[in-house]
Amino acid sequence: MAQRLEKIKADLEAAKEKRAWWDNRIRYLEKKLSDEEKTIVHDIVKAADLTPEELAQVIAYAKNHLPGNAPITATTEDSKEEIDEE
């Protein structure tokens, strides 16, 4: 019986070590993903040769418009109405 307990304890310890390794791996990959996303955004802004003020204008415009000149809020409200009707 004591041997079974020792085996379970050893398995538990091994699982905790694996969990710690995977937790570290997840943190590493999340940081890597975030850094890559930031690099892509930076490269796009740099390639567009925008000043901070111009970038702010582009972002403000993008927040309120979709292709076809439909404001995002109107499209979202229309979608909500369609969902409610179903």
BANUGU-502370 format. One record per atom (N, C-alpha, C, CB): residue in one letter; atom name; x, y, z negated. Coordinates in steps of 0.1 Angstrom, whole numbers. Glycine has a CB too. Example, Ala and Ser with C-alpha at 12.3 -4.5 7.8 and 13.67 -1.06 7.14 Angstrom:
! BANUGU-502370
<zakol code="A" site="N" px="132" py="-57" pz="-78"/>
<zakol code="A" site="CA" px="123" py="-45" pz="-78"/>
<zakol code="A" site="C" px="132" py="-33" pz="-78"/>
<zakol code="A" site="CB" px="113" py="-45" pz="-90"/>
<zakol code="S" site="N" px="128" py="-22" pz="-71"/>
<zakol code="S" site="CA" px="137" py="-11" pz="-71"/>
<zakol code="S" site="C" px="129" py="0" pz="-79"/>
<zakol code="S" site="CB" px="141" py="-6" pz="-57"/>
***
This chain:
! BANUGU-502370
<zakol code="M" site="N" px="8" py="-12" pz="0"/>
<zakol code="M" site="CA" px="0" py="0" pz="0"/>
<zakol code="M" site="C" px="9" py="13" pz="0"/>
<zakol code="M" site="CB" px="-9" py="0" pz="-12"/>
<zakol code="A" site="N" px="20" py="12" pz="-8"/>
<zakol code="A" site="CA" px="29" py="24" pz="-8"/>
<zakol code="A" site="C" px="35" py="26" pz="6"/>
<zakol code="A" site="CB" px="39" py="22" pz="-19"/>
<zakol code="Q" site="N" px="37" py="15" pz="13"/>
<zakol code="Q" site="CA" px="44" py="16" pz="26"/>
<zakol code="Q" site="C" px="34" py="24" pz="36"/>
<zakol code="Q" site="CB" px="47" py="2" pz="32"/>
<zakol code="R" site="N" px="21" py="21" pz="34"/>
<zakol code="R" site="CA" px="11" py="28" pz="43"/>
<zakol code="R" site="C" px="11" py="43" pz="40"/>
<zakol code="R" site="CB" px="-3" py="22" pz="41"/>
<zakol code="L" site="N" px="12" py="46" pz="27"/>
<zakol code="L" site="CA" px="12" py="60" pz="23"/>
<zakol code="L" site="C" px="24" py="67" pz="28"/>
<zakol code="L" site="CB" px="12" py="62" pz="8"/>
<zakol code="E" site="N" px="36" py="61" pz="27"/>
<zakol code="E" site="CA" px="48" py="66" pz="32"/>
<zakol code="E" site="C" px="48" py="69" pz="48"/>
<zakol code="E" site="CB" px="60" py="57" pz="29"/>
<zakol code="K" site="N" px="42" py="59" pz="55"/>
<zakol code="K" site="CA" px="40" py="60" pz="69"/>
<zakol code="K" site="C" px="31" py="72" pz="73"/>
<zakol code="K" site="CB" px="35" py="47" pz="75"/>
<zakol code="I" site="N" px="20" py="73" pz="65"/>
<zakol code="I" site="CA" px="11" py="84" pz="68"/>
<zakol code="I" site="C" px="18" py="98" pz="65"/>
<zakol code="I" site="CB" px="-2" py="83" pz="59"/>
<zakol code="K" site="N" px="25" py="98" pz="54"/>
<zakol code="K" site="CA" px="32" py="111" pz="50"/>
<zakol code="K" site="C" px="43" py="114" pz="61"/>
<zakol code="K" site="CB" px="39" py="109" pz="37"/>
<zakol code="A" site="N" px="50" py="104" pz="66"/>
<zakol code="A" site="CA" px="59" py="107" pz="77"/>
<zakol code="A" site="C" px="53" py="111" pz="90"/>
<zakol code="A" site="CB" px="68" py="94" pz="80"/>
<zakol code="D" site="N" px="41" py="105" pz="93"/>
<zakol code="D" site="CA" px="34" py="110" pz="105"/>
<zakol code="D" site="C" px="29" py="124" pz="103"/>
<zakol code="D" site="CB" px="22" py="100" pz="107"/>
<zakol code="L" site="N" px="24" py="127" pz="91"/>
<zakol code="L" site="CA" px="19" py="141" pz="89"/>
<zakol code="L" site="C" px="31" py="151" pz="90"/>
<zakol code="L" site="CB" px="13" py="141" pz="74"/>
<zakol code="E" site="N" px="42" py="148" pz="85"/>
<zakol code="E" site="CA" px="54" py="157" pz="86"/>
<zakol code="E" site="C" px="58" py="158" pz="100"/>
<zakol code="E" site="CB" px="66" py="151" pz="77"/>
<zakol code="A" site="N" px="58" py="148" pz="108"/>
<zakol code="A" site="CA" px="61" py="148" pz="122"/>
<zakol code="A" site="C" px="51" py="157" pz="130"/>
<zakol code="A" site="CB" px="62" py="134" pz="128"/>
<zakol code="A" site="N" px="39" py="155" pz="126"/>
<zakol code="A" site="CA" px="28" py="163" pz="133"/>
<zakol code="A" site="C" px="30" py="178" pz="129"/>
<zakol code="A" site="CB" px="14" py="158" pz="129"/>
<zakol code="K" site="N" px="33" py="181" pz="117"/>
<zakol code="K" site="CA" px="35" py="195" pz="113"/>
<zakol code="K" site="C" px="47" py="201" pz="120"/>
<zakol code="K" site="CB" px="38" py="196" pz="98"/>
<zakol code="E" site="N" px="58" py="193" pz="122"/>
<zakol code="E" site="CA" px="69" py="198" pz="130"/>
<zakol code="E" site="C" px="65" py="201" pz="144"/>
<zakol code="E" site="CB" px="81" py="188" pz="129"/>
<zakol code="K" site="N" px="58" py="192" pz="150"/>
<zakol code="K" site="CA" px="53" py="194" pz="164"/>
<zakol code="K" site="C" px="44" py="206" pz="165"/>
<zakol code="K" site="CB" px="45" py="182" pz="169"/>
<zakol code="R" site="N" px="35" py="208" pz="155"/>
<zakol code="R" site="CA" px="26" py="220" pz="155"/>
<zakol code="R" site="C" px="35" py="233" pz="154"/>
<zakol code="R" site="CB" px="16" py="219" pz="143"/>
<zakol code="A" site="N" px="45" py="233" pz="146"/>
<zakol code="A" site="CA" px="53" py="245" pz="145"/>
<zakol code="A" site="C" px="60" py="247" pz="158"/>
<zakol code="A" site="CB" px="64" py="243" pz="133"/>
<zakol code="W" site="N" px="65" py="237" pz="164"/>
<zakol code="W" site="CA" px="72" py="239" pz="177"/>
<zakol code="W" site="C" px="62" py="244" pz="188"/>
<zakol code="W" site="CB" px="78" py="225" pz="183"/>
<zakol code="W" site="N" px="50" py="239" pz="188"/>
<zakol code="W" site="CA" px="40" py="244" pz="198"/>
<zakol code="W" site="C" px="35" py="258" pz="194"/>
<zakol code="W" site="CB" px="28" py="234" pz="198"/>
<zakol code="D" site="N" px="34" py="261" pz="182"/>
<zakol code="D" site="CA" px="31" py="275" pz="178"/>
<zakol code="D" site="C" px="41" py="285" pz="183"/>
<zakol code="D" site="CB" px="29" py="276" pz="163"/>
<zakol code="N" site="N" px="54" py="281" pz="181"/>
<zakol code="N" site="CA" px="65" py="290" pz="186"/>
<zakol code="N" site="C" px="64" py="291" pz="201"/>
<zakol code="N" site="CB" px="78" py="284" pz="181"/>
<zakol code="R" site="N" px="62" py="280" pz="208"/>
<zakol code="R" site="CA" px="61" py="279" pz="222"/>
<zakol code="R" site="C" px="50" py="288" pz="227"/>
<zakol code="R" site="CB" px="59" py="265" pz="228"/>
<zakol code="I" site="N" px="38" py="288" pz="221"/>
<zakol code="I" site="CA" px="27" py="296" pz="224"/>
<zakol code="I" site="C" px="30" py="311" pz="223"/>
<zakol code="I" site="CB" px="14" py="293" pz="216"/>
<zakol code="R" site="N" px="36" py="314" pz="211"/>
<zakol code="R" site="CA" px="40" py="329" pz="209"/>
<zakol code="R" site="C" px="50" py="333" pz="220"/>
<zakol code="R" site="CB" px="47" py="330" pz="195"/>
<zakol code="Y" site="N" px="60" py="325" pz="223"/>
<zakol code="Y" site="CA" px="70" py="328" pz="234"/>
<zakol code="Y" site="C" px="63" py="330" pz="247"/>
<zakol code="Y" site="CB" px="80" py="317" pz="235"/>
<zakol code="L" site="N" px="54" py="321" pz="251"/>
<zakol code="L" site="CA" px="47" py="322" pz="264"/>
<zakol code="L" site="C" px="38" py="334" pz="264"/>
<zakol code="L" site="CB" px="39" py="309" pz="267"/>
<zakol code="E" site="N" px="31" py="337" pz="253"/>
<zakol code="E" site="CA" px="22" py="349" pz="253"/>
<zakol code="E" site="C" px="30" py="362" pz="255"/>
<zakol code="E" site="CB" px="14" py="349" pz="240"/>
<zakol code="K" site="N" px="42" py="362" pz="248"/>
<zakol code="K" site="CA" px="50" py="374" pz="250"/>
<zakol code="K" site="C" px="56" py="375" pz="264"/>
<zakol code="K" site="CB" px="62" py="374" pz="240"/>
<zakol code="K" site="N" px="60" py="364" pz="269"/>
<zakol code="K" site="CA" px="65" py="364" pz="283"/>
<zakol code="K" site="C" px="54" py="368" pz="293"/>
<zakol code="K" site="CB" px="70" py="349" pz="287"/>
<zakol code="L" site="N" px="42" py="363" pz="291"/>
<zakol code="L" site="CA" px="31" py="367" pz="300"/>
<zakol code="L" site="C" px="28" py="382" pz="299"/>
<zakol code="L" site="CB" px="18" py="360" pz="296"/>
<zakol code="S" site="N" px="28" py="387" pz="286"/>
<zakol code="S" site="CA" px="25" py="402" pz="284"/>
<zakol code="S" site="C" px="36" py="410" pz="291"/>
<zakol code="S" site="CB" px="25" py="404" pz="269"/>
<zakol code="D" site="N" px="49" py="406" pz="289"/>
<zakol code="D" site="CA" px="60" py="413" pz="295"/>
<zakol code="D" site="C" px="59" py="413" pz="310"/>
<zakol code="D" site="CB" px="73" py="407" pz="291"/>
<zakol code="E" site="N" px="55" py="402" pz="316"/>
<zakol code="E" site="CA" px="54" py="401" pz="330"/>
<zakol code="E" site="C" px="43" py="410" pz="336"/>
<zakol code="E" site="CB" px="52" py="386" pz="335"/>
<zakol code="E" site="N" px="31" py="410" pz="329"/>
<zakol code="E" site="CA" px="20" py="419" pz="333"/>
<zakol code="E" site="C" px="24" py="433" pz="332"/>
<zakol code="E" site="CB" px="8" py="416" pz="323"/>
<zakol code="K" site="N" px="31" py="437" pz="322"/>
<zakol code="K" site="CA" px="36" py="451" pz="321"/>
<zakol code="K" site="C" px="46" py="454" pz="332"/>
<zakol code="K" site="CB" px="43" py="453" pz="307"/>
<zakol code="T" site="N" px="55" py="445" pz="335"/>
<zakol code="T" site="CA" px="64" py="447" pz="346"/>
<zakol code="T" site="C" px="57" py="449" pz="359"/>
<zakol code="T" site="CB" px="74" py="436" pz="347"/>
<zakol code="I" site="N" px="47" py="441" pz="362"/>
<zakol code="I" site="CA" px="39" py="442" pz="374"/>
<zakol code="I" site="C" px="32" py="456" pz="375"/>
<zakol code="I" site="CB" px="29" py="431" pz="375"/>
<zakol code="V" site="N" px="26" py="460" pz="364"/>
<zakol code="V" site="CA" px="19" py="473" pz="364"/>
<zakol code="V" site="C" px="29" py="484" pz="366"/>
<zakol code="V" site="CB" px="11" py="475" pz="351"/>
<zakol code="H" site="N" px="41" py="483" pz="360"/>
<zakol code="H" site="CA" px="51" py="493" pz="361"/>
<zakol code="H" site="C" px="56" py="494" pz="376"/>
<zakol code="H" site="CB" px="63" py="490" pz="352"/>
<zakol code="D" site="N" px="58" py="482" pz="382"/>
<zakol code="D" site="CA" px="62" py="482" pz="396"/>
<zakol code="D" site="C" px="52" py="488" pz="405"/>
<zakol code="D" site="CB" px="65" py="468" pz="400"/>
<zakol code="I" site="N" px="39" py="485" pz="403"/>
<zakol code="I" site="CA" px="29" py="491" pz="411"/>
<zakol code="I" site="C" px="29" py="506" pz="410"/>
<zakol code="I" site="CB" px="15" py="485" pz="407"/>
<zakol code="V" site="N" px="29" py="511" pz="398"/>
<zakol code="V" site="CA" px="29" py="526" pz="395"/>
<zakol code="V" site="C" px="41" py="532" pz="402"/>
<zakol code="V" site="CB" px="28" py="529" pz="380"/>
<zakol code="K" site="N" px="53" py="526" pz="400"/>
<zakol code="K" site="CA" px="65" py="531" pz="406"/>
<zakol code="K" site="C" px="65" py="531" pz="421"/>
<zakol code="K" site="CB" px="77" py="523" pz="401"/>
<zakol code="A" site="N" px="59" py="521" pz="427"/>
<zakol code="A" site="CA" px="59" py="520" pz="441"/>
<zakol code="A" site="C" px="49" py="530" pz="447"/>
<zakol code="A" site="CB" px="54" py="506" pz="446"/>
<zakol code="A" site="N" px="38" py="534" pz="439"/>
<zakol code="A" site="CA" px="29" py="544" pz="443"/>
<zakol code="A" site="C" px="34" py="558" pz="441"/>
<zakol code="A" site="CB" px="16" py="542" pz="436"/>
<zakol code="D" site="N" px="45" py="559" pz="434"/>
<zakol code="D" site="CA" px="52" py="572" pz="432"/>
<zakol code="D" site="C" px="42" py="582" pz="426"/>
<zakol code="D" site="CB" px="58" py="577" pz="445"/>
<zakol code="L" site="N" px="35" py="578" pz="415"/>
<zakol code="L" site="CA" px="25" py="586" pz="409"/>
<zakol code="L" site="C" px="31" py="593" pz="396"/>
<zakol code="L" site="CB" px="13" py="578" pz="404"/>
<zakol code="T" site="N" px="27" py="606" pz="394"/>
<zakol code="T" site="CA" px="31" py="612" pz="382"/>
<zakol code="T" site="C" px="21" py="607" pz="371"/>
<zakol code="T" site="CB" px="30" py="628" pz="383"/>
<zakol code="P" site="N" px="24" py="609" pz="358"/>
<zakol code="P" site="CA" px="15" py="605" pz="348"/>
<zakol code="P" site="C" px="1" py="611" pz="349"/>
<zakol code="P" site="CB" px="21" py="609" pz="334"/>
<zakol code="E" site="N" px="1" py="624" pz="354"/>
<zakol code="E" site="CA" px="-12" py="630" pz="356"/>
<zakol code="E" site="C" px="-20" py="624" pz="367"/>
<zakol code="E" site="CB" px="-10" py="645" pz="359"/>
<zakol code="E" site="N" px="-13" py="620" pz="378"/>
<zakol code="E" site="CA" px="-20" py="614" pz="389"/>
<zakol code="E" site="C" px="-25" py="600" pz="385"/>
<zakol code="E" site="CB" px="-11" py="613" pz="401"/>
<zakol code="L" site="N" px="-17" py="593" pz="378"/>
<zakol code="L" site="CA" px="-21" py="580" pz="373"/>
<zakol code="L" site="C" px="-33" py="581" pz="364"/>
<zakol code="L" site="CB" px="-9" py="573" pz="365"/>
<zakol code="A" site="N" px="-34" py="590" pz="355"/>
<zakol code="A" site="CA" px="-45" py="592" pz="347"/>
<zakol code="A" site="C" px="-58" py="595" pz="355"/>
<zakol code="A" site="CB" px="-43" py="604" pz="337"/>
<zakol code="Q" site="N" px="-56" py="603" pz="366"/>
<zakol code="Q" site="CA" px="-68" py="605" pz="375"/>
<zakol code="Q" site="C" px="-72" py="592" pz="382"/>
<zakol code="Q" site="CB" px="-64" py="616" pz="386"/>
<zakol code="V" site="N" px="-63" py="584" pz="387"/>
<zakol code="V" site="CA" px="-66" py="572" pz="393"/>
<zakol code="V" site="C" px="-74" py="563" pz="383"/>
<zakol code="V" site="CB" px="-54" py="565" pz="399"/>
<zakol code="I" site="N" px="-69" py="562" pz="371"/>
<zakol code="I" site="CA" px="-75" py="553" pz="361"/>
<zakol code="I" site="C" px="-89" py="558" pz="358"/>
<zakol code="I" site="CB" px="-67" py="552" pz="348"/>
<zakol code="A" site="N" px="-91" py="571" pz="356"/>
<zakol code="A" site="CA" px="-104" py="577" pz="353"/>
<zakol code="A" site="C" px="-113" py="574" pz="365"/>
<zakol code="A" site="CB" px="-103" py="592" pz="351"/>
<zakol code="Y" site="N" px="-109" py="576" pz="377"/>
<zakol code="Y" site="CA" px="-118" py="573" pz="388"/>
<zakol code="Y" site="C" px="-121" py="558" pz="389"/>
<zakol code="Y" site="CB" px="-110" py="577" pz="401"/>
<zakol code="A" site="N" px="-112" py="549" pz="386"/>
<zakol code="A" site="CA" px="-114" py="535" pz="387"/>
<zakol code="A" site="C" px="-124" py="530" pz="377"/>
<zakol code="A" site="CB" px="-101" py="527" pz="386"/>
<zakol code="K" site="N" px="-124" py="537" pz="365"/>
<zakol code="K" site="CA" px="-133" py="533" pz="354"/>
<zakol code="K" site="C" px="-148" py="535" pz="358"/>
<zakol code="K" site="CB" px="-130" py="541" pz="342"/>
<zakol code="N" site="N" px="-150" py="545" pz="367"/>
<zakol code="N" site="CA" px="-164" py="548" pz="370"/>
<zakol code="N" site="C" px="-168" py="544" pz="384"/>
<zakol code="N" site="CB" px="-165" py="563" pz="369"/>
<zakol code="H" site="N" px="-160" py="538" pz="392"/>
<zakol code="H" site="CA" px="-164" py="535" pz="406"/>
<zakol code="H" site="C" px="-159" py="521" pz="410"/>
<zakol code="H" site="CB" px="-158" py="545" pz="415"/>
<zakol code="L" site="N" px="-167" py="515" pz="418"/>
<zakol code="L" site="CA" px="-164" py="502" pz="424"/>
<zakol code="L" site="C" px="-164" py="505" pz="439"/>
<zakol code="L" site="CB" px="-174" py="491" pz="420"/>
<zakol code="P" site="N" px="-159" py="495" pz="447"/>
<zakol code="P" site="CA" px="-159" py="497" pz="462"/>
<zakol code="P" site="C" px="-174" py="499" pz="466"/>
<zakol code="P" site="CB" px="-153" py="485" pz="469"/>
<zakol code="G" site="N" px="-176" py="508" pz="475"/>
<zakol code="G" site="CA" px="-190" py="512" pz="479"/>
<zakol code="G" site="C" px="-195" py="524" pz="471"/>
<zakol code="G" site="CB" px="-199" py="500" pz="478"/>
<zakol code="N" site="N" px="-187" py="530" pz="463"/>
<zakol code="N" site="CA" px="-191" py="542" pz="455"/>
<zakol code="N" site="C" px="-202" py="539" pz="445"/>
<zakol code="N" site="CB" px="-195" py="553" pz="464"/>
<zakol code="A" site="N" px="-203" py="527" pz="440"/>
<zakol code="A" site="CA" px="-213" py="523" pz="430"/>
<zakol code="A" site="C" px="-206" py="525" pz="416"/>
<zakol code="A" site="CB" px="-219" py="509" pz="432"/>
<zakol code="P" site="N" px="-211" py="533" pz="408"/>
<zakol code="P" site="CA" px="-205" py="534" pz="394"/>
<zakol code="P" site="C" px="-206" py="521" pz="387"/>
<zakol code="P" site="CB" px="-212" py="545" pz="386"/>
<zakol code="I" site="N" px="-196" py="518" pz="379"/>
<zakol code="I" site="CA" px="-195" py="505" pz="372"/>
<zakol code="I" site="C" px="-207" py="504" pz="362"/>
<zakol code="I" site="CB" px="-182" py="504" pz="364"/>
<zakol code="T" site="N" px="-211" py="515" pz="356"/>
<zakol code="T" site="CA" px="-222" py="515" pz="346"/>
<zakol code="T" site="C" px="-235" py="511" pz="353"/>
<zakol code="T" site="CB" px="-223" py="528" pz="338"/>
<zakol code="A" site="N" px="-237" py="517" pz="365"/>
<zakol code="A" site="CA" px="-250" py="514" pz="372"/>
<zakol code="A" site="C" px="-250" py="499" pz="376"/>
<zakol code="A" site="CB" px="-251" py="523" pz="384"/>
<zakol code="T" site="N" px="-239" py="494" pz="381"/>
<zakol code="T" site="CA" px="-238" py="480" pz="385"/>
<zakol code="T" site="C" px="-240" py="471" pz="373"/>
<zakol code="T" site="CB" px="-225" py="477" pz="391"/>
<zakol code="T" site="N" px="-234" py="475" pz="361"/>
<zakol code="T" site="CA" px="-236" py="467" pz="349"/>
<zakol code="T" site="C" px="-250" py="467" pz="345"/>
<zakol code="T" site="CB" px="-227" py="472" pz="338"/>
<zakol code="E" site="N" px="-257" py="478" pz="345"/>
<zakol code="E" site="CA" px="-271" py="479" pz="341"/>
<zakol code="E" site="C" px="-280" py="472" pz="350"/>
<zakol code="E" site="CB" px="-275" py="494" pz="340"/>
<zakol code="D" site="N" px="-277" py="472" pz="363"/>
<zakol code="D" site="CA" px="-285" py="464" pz="373"/>
<zakol code="D" site="C" px="-284" py="450" pz="370"/>
<zakol code="D" site="CB" px="-281" py="468" pz="387"/>
<zakol code="S" site="N" px="-272" py="445" pz="367"/>
<zakol code="S" site="CA" px="-269" py="431" pz="364"/>
<zakol code="S" site="C" px="-277" py="427" pz="352"/>
<zakol code="S" site="CB" px="-254" py="428" pz="363"/>
<zakol code="K" site="N" px="-277" py="435" pz="342"/>
<zakol code="K" site="CA" px="-284" py="432" pz="329"/>
<zakol code="K" site="C" px="-299" py="431" pz="332"/>
<zakol code="K" site="CB" px="-282" py="443" pz="319"/>
<zakol code="E" site="N" px="-304" py="440" pz="341"/>
<zakol code="E" site="CA" px="-319" py="439" pz="344"/>
<zakol code="E" site="C" px="-322" py="426" pz="351"/>
<zakol code="E" site="CB" px="-322" py="451" pz="352"/>
<zakol code="E" site="N" px="-313" py="422" pz="360"/>
<zakol code="E" site="CA" px="-315" py="410" pz="368"/>
<zakol code="E" site="C" px="-315" py="398" pz="358"/>
<zakol code="E" site="CB" px="-304" py="408" pz="379"/>
<zakol code="I" site="N" px="-306" py="398" pz="349"/>
<zakol code="I" site="CA" px="-305" py="387" pz="339"/>
<zakol code="I" site="C" px="-317" py="386" pz="330"/>
<zakol code="I" site="CB" px="-292" py="388" pz="331"/>
<zakol code="D" site="N" px="-322" py="398" pz="326"/>
<zakol code="D" site="CA" px="-334" py="399" pz="318"/>
<zakol code="D" site="C" px="-346" py="394" pz="325"/>
<zakol code="D" site="CB" px="-336" py="413" pz="313"/>
<zakol code="E" site="N" px="-347" py="396" pz="338"/>
<zakol code="E" site="CA" px="-358" py="392" pz="345"/>
<zakol code="E" site="C" px="-359" py="377" pz="347"/>
<zakol code="E" site="CB" px="-358" py="399" pz="359"/>
<zakol code="E" site="N" px="-347" py="371" pz="347"/>
<zakol code="E" site="CA" px="-347" py="356" pz="349"/>
<zakol code="E" site="C" px="-351" py="350" pz="336"/>
<zakol code="E" site="CB" px="-333" py="351" pz="353"/>
***
